[in-house]
């Protein structure tokens, strides 16, 4: 009975407790409302670069590949099975050295057949000559008619023409036999071999490569921004990554293409190394250094790093950084017109000015008008 009274007393006092809890909560909220809640804004750090103008500096560097001044692809001019091959990589050869030979069976058979045809034509020519001489004597004595004389003369002329043709055929077939032998056309060194003995080859098939000559050339491509400043016989410097200490070699420009290469969008230029060094080998990567005068590079070109350029459906763009007076920077999406892609970056034709700051990282996550912190 006592428990029942206690339980009923608690039920009567519960609304009092609920009302007190509500009052306490309202007082706490009221006290909190008196204070301003300040939200902390975290500015994103952004790496940036200052837009520069290329054209005032005088030096430029371009990469290329070294090769000997003359490269000869070795091949036979007839088909057959290789019976002799005197080719090894690195082998030094002299002009006229025998490098390989073919069995050349078909050419030999044709040559022997042409000799037989020539001998037969010669015999017919001699017989026709005797007949013509005898007919001429009979005609002069009046014992033969003019038609018989003309027929004998024409037969002799035909036999002479057949004999001359047979002789030319012998010479041609003899050349075909010689085409089965491969000789070195220049002094040089063998750089590659692509066939073996007993292998069947066809006319024109490359069996090896001969590096002829001693001079080293470097082929490279230059953009349109500097091609007008590059002239034939211009002096340049060359270095090779495979040669220690980055030694610079003297070189001279020997060829400048007047037309752009559609595959690389650059102008082909050939540089010849004038210094000699046995360490320079064909195929080495080379850096060519150009020194331009102020008059050569009179037109300044804005260049930005390639990583700073983004692209969307409206074109290429950069994020220009505007430094605010309060110390907070803001990025602005700026569309640009680009030119060639150089080793320094994209050439910018329109949309930027020298001295502006642009973001060089995180373009995918930046928003137009976003506040940032320069890093």
C-alpha positions as CSV (number, residue, x, y, z in Angstrom):
1,X,0.0,0.0,0.0
2,X,2.9,2.3,0.8
3,X,4.4,1.8,-2.7
4,X,1.2,2.9,-4.3
5,X,1.1,6.2,-2.4
6,X,4.7,6.9,-3.4
7,X,4.1,6.2,-7.1
8,X,1.0,8.5,-7.1
9,X,3.0,11.3,-5.5
10,X,5.7,11.1,-8.2
11,X,3.1,11.3,-10.9
12,X,1.7,14.5,-9.3
13,X,5.3,16.1,-9.2
14,X,6.5,15.2,-12.7
15,X,5.0,18.2,-14.5
16,X,6.8,20.4,-12.1
17,X,10.2,18.8,-13.1
18,X,9.4,19.1,-16.8
19,X,8.6,22.8,-16.5
20,X,11.9,23.5,-14.7
21,X,13.9,21.7,-17.4
22,X,12.2,23.8,-20.1
23,X,13.0,27.0,-18.2
24,X,16.7,26.1,-17.8
25,X,17.0,25.3,-21.6
26,X,15.4,28.7,-22.5
27,X,17.7,30.6,-20.2
28,X,20.8,28.9,-21.7
29,X,19.7,29.7,-25.3
30,X,19.0,33.2,-24.4
31,X,22.4,33.6,-22.8
32,X,24.0,32.1,-25.9
33,X,22.1,34.4,-28.2
34,X,23.7,37.4,-26.6
35,X,27.1,36.4,-28.0
36,X,28.0,36.7,-31.7
37,X,28.9,33.4,-33.3
38,X,31.8,34.0,-35.7
39,X,32.4,31.4,-38.4
40,X,36.1,30.8,-39.2
41,X,36.8,30.9,-43.0
42,X,39.8,28.7,-44.0
43,X,41.6,30.1,-47.1
44,X,43.1,27.7,-49.5
45,X,46.8,28.2,-50.1
46,X,47.6,28.5,-53.8
47,X,51.0,28.3,-55.6
48,X,51.5,31.1,-58.1
49,X,53.8,32.4,-60.8
50,X,54.3,35.8,-62.3
51,X,53.7,36.1,-66.0
52,X,57.0,36.8,-67.8
53,X,57.9,38.0,-71.3
54,X,60.3,36.0,-73.4
55,X,62.3,38.2,-75.8
56,X,64.4,40.2,-73.6
57,X,66.7,37.3,-72.7
58,X,69.2,36.3,-75.3
59,X,69.7,32.6,-74.8
60,X,67.5,29.6,-75.7
61,X,68.1,25.9,-75.5
62,X,66.6,23.2,-77.6
63,X,67.1,19.4,-77.6
64,X,68.1,17.2,-80.5
65,X,69.7,13.9,-81.5
66,X,73.2,13.4,-82.8
67,X,74.0,11.5,-86.0
68,X,76.9,11.2,-88.4
69,X,76.8,13.5,-91.4
70,X,76.1,10.6,-93.8
71,X,74.1,7.4,-93.1
72,X,73.9,4.8,-95.8
73,X,71.4,1.9,-95.8
74,X,73.1,-1.1,-97.2
75,X,71.1,-3.4,-99.5
76,X,71.5,-5.8,-102.5
77,X,70.1,-4.8,-105.8
78,X,69.0,-8.4,-106.6
79,X,67.3,-11.3,-104.7
80,X,68.9,-14.4,-103.5
81,X,70.3,-16.3,-100.5
82,X,73.1,-14.7,-98.5
83,X,76.3,-16.8,-98.9
84,X,78.8,-14.4,-97.5
85,X,78.4,-11.6,-94.9
86,X,81.3,-9.5,-93.7
87,X,79.3,-7.2,-91.4
88,X,79.7,-6.7,-87.7
89,X,78.4,-3.9,-85.5
90,X,81.2,-1.3,-84.9
91,X,83.3,-2.7,-87.7
92,X,85.5,-0.1,-89.6
93,X,85.3,-0.4,-93.4
94,X,87.0,1.2,-96.3
95,X,85.5,2.2,-99.6
96,X,85.3,-0.8,-102.0
97,X,85.5,-3.5,-99.3
98,X,83.3,-6.6,-100.0
99,X,80.6,-6.7,-97.4
100,X,78.4,-9.5,-98.6
101,X,77.5,-11.8,-101.5
102,X,74.4,-13.7,-102.8
103,X,74.2,-17.1,-104.5
104,X,72.5,-15.2,-107.3
105,X,71.6,-18.4,-109.3
106,X,68.9,-16.8,-111.5
107,X,71.2,-13.9,-112.4
108,X,74.0,-16.3,-113.4
109,X,71.7,-18.4,-115.5
110,X,70.4,-15.3,-117.3
111,X,74.0,-14.2,-117.8
112,X,75.0,-17.5,-119.4
113,X,71.9,-17.5,-121.6
114,X,72.7,-14.0,-122.8
115,X,76.2,-15.1,-123.7
116,X,74.7,-18.0,-125.8
117,X,72.3,-15.6,-127.5
118,X,75.2,-13.2,-128.3
119,X,77.3,-16.0,-129.8
120,X,74.4,-17.2,-131.9
121,X,73.7,-13.6,-133.1
122,X,77.4,-13.2,-133.9
123,X,77.3,-16.3,-136.0
124,X,74.2,-15.2,-137.9
125,X,75.8,-11.8,-138.5
126,X,78.9,-13.4,-140.0
127,X,76.9,-15.6,-142.2
128,X,74.8,-12.7,-143.4
129,X,78.0,-10.7,-144.0
130,X,79.3,-13.5,-146.3
131,X,76.0,-13.7,-148.2
132,X,76.0,-9.9,-148.6
133,X,79.6,-9.8,-149.9
134,X,78.9,-12.6,-152.4
135,X,75.7,-11.0,-153.6
136,X,77.4,-7.6,-154.0
137,X,80.0,-9.2,-156.3
138,X,77.4,-10.9,-158.4
139,X,75.4,-7.7,-158.6
140,X,78.4,-5.8,-159.7
141,X,79.0,-8.4,-162.5
142,X,75.3,-8.2,-163.5
143,X,74.7,-11.8,-162.4
144,X,72.2,-10.8,-159.6
145,X,69.2,-8.5,-159.6
146,X,69.0,-5.3,-157.5
147,X,66.2,-6.8,-155.4
148,X,68.5,-9.8,-154.4
149,X,71.3,-7.4,-153.6
150,X,69.0,-5.2,-151.4
151,X,67.6,-8.3,-149.6
152,X,71.1,-9.5,-148.7
153,X,72.0,-6.0,-147.5
154,X,68.9,-5.7,-145.3
155,X,69.5,-9.2,-143.9
156,X,73.0,-8.2,-143.0
157,X,71.9,-5.0,-141.3
158,X,69.3,-6.9,-139.3
159,X,71.9,-9.4,-138.1
160,X,74.2,-6.6,-137.1
161,X,71.4,-5.0,-135.0
162,X,70.6,-8.3,-133.4
163,X,74.3,-8.8,-132.5
164,X,74.5,-5.4,-130.9
165,X,71.4,-6.0,-128.9
166,X,72.8,-9.3,-127.7
167,X,76.0,-7.6,-126.6
168,X,74.0,-5.1,-124.5
169,X,72.0,-7.9,-123.0
170,X,75.2,-9.6,-121.9
171,X,76.4,-6.4,-120.3
172,X,73.1,-6.0,-118.5
173,X,73.1,-9.5,-117.2
174,X,76.7,-9.1,-116.1
175,X,75.6,-6.2,-114.0
176,X,72.8,-8.3,-112.5
177,X,75.4,-10.8,-111.4
178,X,77.5,-7.9,-109.8
179,X,74.3,-6.8,-108.0
180,X,74.7,-10.0,-106.0
181,X,77.8,-8.5,-104.4
182,X,77.7,-5.7,-101.8
183,X,80.6,-3.2,-101.5
184,X,81.2,-0.4,-99.1
185,X,80.4,2.9,-100.9
186,X,82.3,5.1,-98.3
187,X,84.7,4.8,-95.4
188,X,82.9,4.5,-92.2
189,X,81.6,2.1,-89.4
190,X,78.8,-0.4,-89.4
191,X,76.1,0.7,-86.9
192,X,73.6,-2.1,-87.4
193,X,73.2,-5.5,-89.1
194,X,69.7,-7.0,-89.7
195,X,70.3,-10.3,-91.7
196,X,72.3,-13.5,-91.3
197,X,74.1,-15.9,-93.7
198,X,71.7,-18.3,-95.5
199,X,68.9,-15.8,-95.2
200,X,66.8,-15.1,-98.4
201,X,66.7,-11.4,-99.2
202,X,65.0,-9.3,-101.8
203,X,66.1,-6.2,-103.8
204,X,66.3,-3.1,-101.7
205,X,66.0,-4.9,-98.3
206,X,68.2,-3.2,-95.7
207,X,70.8,-5.6,-94.4
208,X,72.8,-3.1,-92.4
209,X,73.6,0.6,-91.8
210,X,76.9,2.3,-92.6
211,X,77.8,5.5,-90.7
212,X,80.0,7.3,-93.2
213,X,82.1,10.4,-92.5
214,X,83.5,11.8,-89.3
215,X,81.4,15.0,-88.7
216,X,78.5,14.9,-86.2
217,X,75.2,16.5,-87.1
218,X,72.3,17.3,-84.7
219,X,68.7,17.5,-85.9
220,X,66.3,19.5,-83.9
221,X,63.0,21.5,-84.2
222,X,62.6,25.1,-83.2
223,X,59.3,27.0,-82.7
224,X,58.1,29.8,-85.0
225,X,58.9,32.4,-82.3
226,X,62.6,32.1,-82.9
227,X,63.0,30.7,-86.4
228,X,63.5,34.1,-87.9
229,X,66.4,34.8,-85.6
230,X,68.2,31.6,-86.7
231,X,70.4,31.8,-89.8
232,X,72.7,29.5,-91.7
233,X,76.4,29.6,-90.5
234,X,75.3,30.9,-87.1
235,X,77.6,29.8,-84.2
236,X,76.1,27.8,-81.4
237,X,77.2,25.6,-78.5
238,X,76.3,21.9,-77.9
239,X,76.5,19.7,-74.9
240,X,75.8,16.0,-74.5
241,X,74.2,14.4,-71.4
242,X,76.4,11.3,-71.9
243,X,79.6,13.3,-71.7
244,X,80.6,14.2,-68.2
245,X,81.0,17.8,-66.9
246,X,78.5,19.1,-69.5
247,X,81.4,20.1,-71.7
248,X,80.3,22.6,-74.4
249,X,81.3,21.9,-78.0
250,X,81.5,24.5,-80.8
251,X,79.0,24.0,-83.6
252,X,77.5,25.8,-86.6
253,X,74.1,25.8,-88.2
254,X,74.2,24.2,-91.7
255,X,70.5,23.9,-92.6
256,X,67.4,25.9,-91.8
257,X,64.1,24.6,-93.2
258,X,61.8,27.3,-94.7
259,X,58.7,25.2,-94.0
260,X,57.2,23.9,-90.8
261,X,57.1,20.1,-90.0
262,X,53.4,19.2,-89.8
263,X,54.2,16.3,-87.4
264,X,56.0,18.4,-84.8
265,X,54.8,21.9,-85.6
266,X,58.4,23.1,-85.5
267,X,61.0,24.1,-88.1
268,X,63.7,21.5,-88.7
269,X,67.2,22.8,-88.1
270,X,70.5,21.0,-88.6
271,X,73.6,21.8,-86.5
272,X,77.1,20.4,-87.3
273,X,79.6,20.0,-84.4
274,X,82.9,21.5,-85.5
275,X,84.9,20.2,-82.5
276,X,86.1,16.6,-82.7
277,X,85.7,14.2,-79.8
278,X,85.7,10.4,-80.0
279,X,83.2,10.3,-77.1
280,X,80.5,11.8,-79.3
281,X,78.5,9.0,-80.9
282,X,75.5,8.8,-83.2
283,X,72.2,8.7,-81.4
284,X,73.3,10.7,-78.4
285,X,70.8,13.2,-76.9
286,X,72.2,16.8,-77.3
287,X,71.3,20.2,-76.0
288,X,71.9,23.1,-78.4
289,X,72.3,26.6,-76.9
290,X,71.5,29.7,-79.0
291,X,72.7,33.2,-78.2
292,X,70.5,35.8,-79.9
293,X,71.1,39.5,-80.1
294,X,68.6,42.1,-79.1
295,X,67.7,43.0,-82.6
296,X,67.0,39.3,-83.3
297,X,64.6,39.0,-80.5
298,X,62.9,42.4,-80.8
299,X,59.4,41.1,-80.3
300,X,58.5,40.0,-76.7
301,X,56.3,37.0,-76.2
302,X,54.4,36.2,-73.0
303,X,55.1,32.6,-71.8
304,X,53.3,30.8,-69.0
305,X,54.0,27.4,-67.5
306,X,52.1,24.5,-69.1
307,X,50.7,23.4,-65.7
308,X,49.0,26.8,-65.3
309,X,46.8,26.4,-68.4
310,X,43.5,24.6,-68.2
311,X,40.9,23.9,-70.9
312,X,37.2,23.5,-71.0
313,X,34.4,23.7,-73.6
314,X,35.0,27.4,-74.0
315,X,38.8,27.2,-74.6
316,X,42.0,27.5,-72.7
317,X,42.2,29.5,-69.5
318,X,44.3,30.5,-66.5
319,X,43.3,31.7,-63.0
320,X,44.6,35.2,-62.5
321,X,45.3,36.2,-58.9
322,X,44.1,39.6,-57.7
323,X,45.9,40.7,-54.5
324,X,43.4,42.4,-52.2
325,X,44.1,45.3,-49.8
326,X,43.0,43.2,-46.8
327,X,45.7,40.6,-47.6
328,X,43.1,38.1,-49.1
329,X,43.7,37.2,-52.7
330,X,41.0,36.2,-55.2
331,X,41.3,34.1,-58.3
332,X,39.6,35.0,-61.5
333,X,39.1,32.7,-64.5
334,X,40.7,34.3,-67.5
335,X,40.4,32.8,-71.0
336,X,43.6,33.1,-73.2
337,X,44.7,32.5,-76.8
338,X,47.8,30.3,-76.9
339,X,50.5,29.8,-79.5
340,X,53.3,27.3,-79.6
341,X,54.2,25.0,-76.7
342,X,57.9,25.7,-75.9
343,X,60.3,24.2,-73.3
344,X,59.3,27.2,-71.1
345,X,55.6,26.7,-71.5
346,X,52.7,28.0,-73.6
347,X,53.1,31.2,-75.7
348,X,50.2,33.5,-74.9
349,X,48.9,35.7,-77.7
350,X,46.0,37.4,-76.0
351,X,44.4,37.4,-72.5
352,X,47.4,38.2,-70.2
353,X,49.8,40.9,-69.5
354,X,53.3,40.8,-68.1
355,X,53.5,41.0,-64.3
356,X,50.2,39.4,-63.6
357,X,50.1,36.5,-61.1
358,X,48.5,33.2,-62.1
359,X,47.9,30.0,-60.2
360,X,50.2,27.1,-61.2
361,X,48.6,24.2,-59.2
362,X,45.2,22.8,-58.4
363,X,43.3,24.3,-61.4
364,X,40.7,21.5,-61.3
365,X,39.5,22.5,-57.8
366,X,39.7,26.3,-58.1
367,X,36.5,28.3,-58.6
368,X,36.0,31.6,-60.3
369,X,36.0,34.4,-57.7
370,X,37.3,32.1,-54.9
371,X,39.3,33.7,-52.1
372,X,42.7,32.2,-51.6
373,X,46.0,32.6,-49.7
374,X,49.2,32.9,-51.7
375,X,51.7,30.2,-51.0
